[in-house]
Amino acid sequence: MARRLSKIPHGVAFPSDQKFLAAVDRYVEQELKKAGFGKDVIADVAISVSEFVNNAILHGNRQDESKLVRLELYHAPGQVTICVEDEGEGFEPDKVASPLEGENLLKEVGRGIFIAKMLVDSVEFSRGEKGGTRVKLFKKLPV
Amino acid sequence: MNYESKEKEGVVIITPKGKMMAGPDLEKLHDKIKELVRIGARRMVIDLGEVELMDSRGLGILVAGLTSLRNVGGELKLARITNKIESLLVITHLSKVFKTYGSVDEALKSFQTGS
């Protein structure tokens, strides 16, 4: 069953349940298509957003459905910025282990932030209004 | 995302379709692979030719399948990887871990020849 996203200024908000991931993906894809972005850029941004939205649901809000994940999307000619914010307790991105080292290579989890960073031009972490993690992704069109 | 599963020449062939991205549908595929290994599958090919996109959870499920099969003396091989997925495998260094083939038939043949 399709899950409904709530509209917020510049984006959408939704409860912390993975059942909303497909709807979020459709929303991002539609918005970027409307803004005229090409297939490859949309794919890179969609994967990055999926990584951070999933982290917000699982690790930020710990799947507490009373807590929301907010996604804001801003685009200008040739570039897009997306912010994903949870209502968790925040985390220290510098303490995330490299997925390429030693036994991490064959772990089932732990690649999300690494992959997301590789697919966009910049990723910034900060504290959100409610103390959770706010991630800002920036992607520009290839010249 | 959905998937098809069949067996040929003693090898389970799984063909995911659509986006292998985090969510309940992808977890069904994870459960399917775990169940197949539990009931005795030892040779598996994941045909990725119809996968549009893959995120870290999709990769994680492939890694989990590979390690669970190798732990019981089996093997998981990948067929028809797209350029996007190949890039993901390279940047995550998983290209050194997985054996990949241009077609399902080549992957099946490799089980017979041990290549």
Interface residues (C-beta under 8 A of the other chain):
Chain A: Q18 K19 L21 A22 D25 A43 A46 I47 S50 E51 N54 P99 L100 L105 L106 K107 E108 V109 G110 R111 G112 F114 I115 M118
Chain B: K19 M21 A22 G23 P24 D25 E52 L53 M54 D55 S56 R57 L59 G60 I61 V63 A64 L66 T67 K84 L88 I91 T92 H93 L94 V97
